[in-house]
Amino acid sequence: MLYTQILREKIGRVVEDAVDLSEAVERIAQQDSVFFSERFLAPRPLLEAIDSEEPVVLLIDEVDRADEALEAVLLELLSEFQISIPEVGTVRAKRLPYVVLTSNNTRDLSAALKRRCLHLFLDYPEPERELEIINSKDTGLSEALAVRLIEIVRGLRALELRKAPSISETIDWARTLAVLGVSELSADVLSQTLNVVVKYERDLKKALAAIPHPVDPNSTVPSKHDHGQGHGHGHGHGADGDHSHDGDADVNGKEVRAAKDKPGRHGDTYGGPAKPAASPPAKTVTAGRGERSFAARTARKRPV
């Protein structure tokens, strides 16, 4: 566009004596090579790799995060080692580049692109190699803490997280801890800085629950929602469902329950076996009383 503005007067001279519009357009079309040429083409890594005089390595990192239009360009590049540029032509490789594509499988690549590649599945490096990488980045974290941090990160990777911590995120975590001047990787410190390597809320909750175990099996992560009940003692549940109070730390819950199931623990009136009720004393009737009662019944009968 800038060249067009500069050459406006020249273009006017080219078409000033044209008979009609068609002739003017035809004259301008004859000058296409002035504008559609390599002069106005900004080379990018793909074109630089193809047009290089020396052998090069072309790295296309995280191709799964690119759009499908790039995949269409890569199909021609990987199969023919050439790039077709409209209005300019086809640029063929002078020296075949060594092309490496990486993917984190965030989306499925097209079958055509997969067919043009040899697949190699890589796992995380060994702890020794990962330590070398972290030390090479000069994070400022001591080697002892870096070794311990790698162990913790590898423990997080064993969890079923939506996105496991990568090596670059481990480096970021090491730098964060160094800036904070951390001298010990406690569960409290790790829980406060865990969002450096964990990117999803669901993963964060799962990682917070697992953090105490690689650090210290007996430690706990302080809850951000603790609140008192105002009755001066704590109340908890044991692994087998027993209830315990702070003041009754030595009480065995199983023995307490067994005592509650013992018959007669509340005395004879509750919880014990029922005793038969005492029978009332038998009444004695004298002979004279029986005769009077029989006579009275006979007197009440109606005459026939």
C-alpha positions in Angstrom: 0.0 0.0 0.0 2.9 2.3 0.8 4.5 1.7 -2.6 1.1 2.2 -4.3 0.8 5.7 -2.6 4.4 6.6 -3.7 3.8 5.4 -7.3 0.4 7.0 -7.7 1.7 9.6 -10.1 3.6 6.9 -12.1 0.4 4.8 -12.3 -1.5 7.9 -13.5 1.0 8.3 -16.4 0.7 4.7 -17.3 -3.1 4.8 -17.7 -3.5 8.5 -18.7 -3.9 7.8 -22.4 -5.9 4.6 -22.1 -9.1 4.6 -24.2 -11.3 3.0 -21.6 -11.3 1.3 -18.2 -10.6 -2.1 -19.5 -7.4 -0.9 -21.2 -6.3 0.9 -18.1 -6.8 -2.3 -16.0 -4.9 -4.3 -18.6 -1.9 -1.9 -18.4 -1.9 -2.1 -14.6 -2.1 -5.9 -14.8 1.0 -5.9 -16.9 2.9 -4.4 -13.9 1.9 -7.1 -11.5 5.4 -8.4 -11.2 6.3 -5.0 -9.6 4.1 -5.6 -6.6 3.6 -9.4 -6.4 7.3 -10.3 -6.0 9.7 -11.4 -3.3 10.3 -7.7 -2.5 7.0 -7.6 -0.7 7.3 -11.1 0.9 8.3 -11.3 4.5 9.9 -14.8 5.1 8.9 -16.7 8.2 10.5 -19.8 9.7 8.8 -22.2 7.2 10.0 -20.3 4.2 13.4 -19.6 5.8 13.9 -23.4 6.4 12.9 -24.2 2.8 15.0 -21.5 1.2 18.1 -22.0 3.4 21.4 -22.7 1.7 22.5 -24.7 4.7 20.9 -27.8 6.3 18.7 -26.7 9.2 16.4 -28.2 11.9 12.8 -26.9 11.7 11.0 -27.2 15.0 7.2 -26.8 15.0 6.3 -26.9 18.7 2.9 -27.8 20.0 1.3 -28.2 16.6 -1.9 -29.3 18.3 -2.5 -25.7 19.4 -2.4 -24.4 15.9 -5.4 -24.1 13.6 -6.2 -26.4 10.8 -5.0 -23.9 8.2 -1.4 -24.4 9.3 -1.9 -28.2 9.0 -2.8 -27.6 5.3 0.4 -25.8 4.8 2.4 -28.5 6.5 0.9 -31.2 4.3 2.8 -29.8 1.3 5.9 -29.0 3.3 6.2 -32.5 4.8 5.4 -34.4 1.6 7.1 -32.3 -1.1 9.4 -30.0 0.9 8.0 -27.0 -0.9 5.7 -24.1 -0.3 3.3 -22.7 -2.9 2.8 -18.9 -2.7 0.0 -17.4 -4.7 1.0 -14.8 -7.3 4.7 -15.6 -6.6 5.1 -19.3 -7.3 6.4 -22.4 -5.6 9.6 -22.3 -3.5 11.3 -25.7 -3.3 13.8 -26.7 -0.7 17.5 -26.3 -1.6 18.5 -28.5 1.2 16.0 -30.8 2.9 15.4 -29.6 6.5 15.1 -31.9 9.5 11.5 -31.3 10.7 10.4 -32.0 14.2 6.8 -31.6 15.3 5.7 -31.8 19.0 2.2 -32.2 20.4 0.6 -32.4 23.8 -2.6 -34.1 22.4 -4.9 -31.3 23.4 -6.7 -32.0 20.1 -6.6 -34.8 17.5 -4.5 -34.0 14.5 -5.7 -34.8 11.0 -5.1 -38.2 9.6 -3.2 -36.7 6.6 -0.7 -34.9 8.9 -0.2 -38.0 11.0 0.5 -40.1 7.9 3.4 -37.8 7.0 5.1 -38.3 10.4 7.0 -40.9 12.3 5.6 -41.0 15.8 7.8 -41.1 19.0 6.1 -41.0 22.4 8.2 -39.4 25.1 7.8 -39.6 28.8 9.1 -37.2 31.4 12.9 -37.4 31.9 14.6 -39.2 34.7 15.0 -37.2 38.0 18.7 -36.8 37.4 18.1 -35.3 33.9 15.3 -33.1 35.2 17.6 -31.8 37.9 20.3 -31.0 35.3 17.7 -29.0 33.4 16.6 -27.0 36.4 20.2 -26.3 37.4 20.9 -25.1 33.9 18.2 -22.4 34.2 19.9 -20.9 37.3 16.6 -20.7 39.3 18.4 -19.7 42.5 17.1 -22.7 44.4 19.6 -24.8 46.3 20.3 -28.3 44.8 19.0 -30.0 47.9 15.6 -28.2 47.7 15.6 -28.8 43.9 16.0 -32.5 44.4 13.1 -32.5 46.9 11.0 -30.4 44.6 11.4 -32.8 41.7 10.3 -35.6 43.9 7.1 -33.7 44.9 6.4 -32.8 41.2 6.8 -36.4 40.1 4.3 -37.3 42.9 1.8 -34.8 41.5 2.3 -36.2 38.0 1.3 -39.6 39.3 -2.2 -38.2 40.2 -5.0 -38.2 37.6 -4.8 -34.5 36.9 -6.3 -32.7 33.9 -2.8 -31.2 33.2 0.2 -32.7 34.9 3.1 -30.3 35.8 5.6 -29.9 33.0 9.3 -29.3 33.3 8.9 -25.6 32.5 6.3 -25.3 35.3 8.7 -27.0 37.7 11.3 -24.4 36.7 8.8 -21.7 37.5 8.0 -23.3 40.8 11.7 -23.4 41.7 12.1 -19.8 40.8 9.1 -18.8 42.9 10.4 -20.6 46.0 13.8 -19.1 45.5 12.4 -15.6 45.3 10.4 -16.2 48.5 13.6 -17.3 50.2 12.2 -20.7 51.2 14.6 -22.9 53.1 12.4 -25.8 53.8 9.6 -27.4 51.6 6.9 -27.7 54.2 3.3 -28.6 53.4 2.2 -25.1 54.2 4.7 -23.5 51.8 3.9 -25.9 49.0 0.1 -25.4 49.3 0.5 -21.6 49.1 2.6 -21.8 45.9 0.9 -24.9 44.3 -1.0 -22.7 41.8 2.3 -22.1 40.0 2.2 -25.6 38.6 -1.5 -26.6 38.8 -3.7 -24.7 36.4 -7.2 -26.1 37.1 -9.4 -25.8 40.2 -10.3 -29.5 40.2 -6.6 -30.4 40.0 -5.7 -27.9 42.7 -8.1 -29.6 45.2 -6.7 -33.0 44.4 -3.1 -31.8 44.6 -3.8 -30.0 48.0 -5.1 -33.3 49.4 -2.0 -35.1 48.2 0.7 -32.5 49.1 1.2 -33.6 52.8 1.9 -37.2 51.9 5.1 -36.7 49.8 6.3 -34.1 52.3 5.3 -35.7 55.6 2.7 -38.4 56.0 1.7 -37.0 59.4 1.4 -33.4 58.3 -1.7 -31.6 57.1 -2.4 -28.6 54.9 -4.0 -25.8 56.9 -7.6 -25.2 55.8 -8.5 -21.7 54.7 -12.0 -22.2 56.1 -11.4 -23.2 59.7 -13.8 -21.8 62.2 -14.5 -22.4 65.9 -17.7 -23.8 67.3 -17.4 -21.8 70.6 -17.6 -24.8 72.9 -13.9 -24.9 73.8 -13.1 -28.4 72.6 -12.5 -30.2 69.3 -14.4 -33.1 68.0 -13.3 -35.6 65.4 -13.9 -39.0 63.9 -11.4 -41.8 63.9 -10.6 -44.1 61.0 -13.1 -46.7 62.3 -15.9 -44.2 63.0 -15.0 -43.6 66.7 -15.7 -40.2 68.2 -13.0 -38.5 70.2 -12.7 -35.3 72.1 -9.6 -33.3 73.0 -10.2 -33.9 76.7 -10.6 -37.7 76.2 -7.5 -38.4 74.1 -6.8 -41.7 75.9 -10.3 -43.1 75.7 -10.7 -46.2 73.5 -13.8 -45.8 71.3 -14.3 -49.5 70.8 -14.3 -50.2 74.5 -16.8 -47.4 75.1 -19.2 -48.9 72.5 -18.8 -52.4 73.9 -19.7 -51.1 77.4 -22.8 -49.5 75.9 -23.9 -52.8 74.6 -23.6 -54.6 78.0 -26.9 -55.7 79.4 -28.0 -54.1 82.7 -25.6 -51.1 82.5 -28.5 -48.8 83.5 -29.8 -51.0 86.4 -32.9 -53.0 86.5 -35.2 -50.4 85.1 -33.5 -49.8 81.7 -31.6 -51.9 79.3 -31.5 -55.0 81.4 -33.5 -58.2 81.1 -37.2 -57.7 82.2 -38.1 -59.3 85.5 -41.5 -61.0 85.9 -44.0 -59.0 87.9 -44.8 -60.3 91.5 -48.2 -62.1 91.6 -50.7 -60.6 94.0 -51.5 -62.6 97.2 -54.3 -65.0 97.0 -57.6 -64.0 98.7 -59.1 -66.2 101.3 -62.9 -66.6 101.5 -64.5 -68.0 104.6 -67.4 -70.4 104.5 -69.8 -68.0 106.0 -69.0 -65.3 103.4 -69.5 -67.8 100.6 -72.9 -68.8 101.9 -74.1 -65.2 102.2 -72.9 -64.4 98.7 -74.8 -67.5 97.3 -77.9 -66.5 99.1 -77.8 -63.0 97.8 -77.5 -64.2 94.2 -80.5 -66.5 94.7 -82.7 -63.8 96.1 -82.1 -61.6 93.1 -83.5 -64.1 90.7 -86.9 -63.4 89.3 -89.7 -65.8 90.1 -91.0 -68.0 87.4 
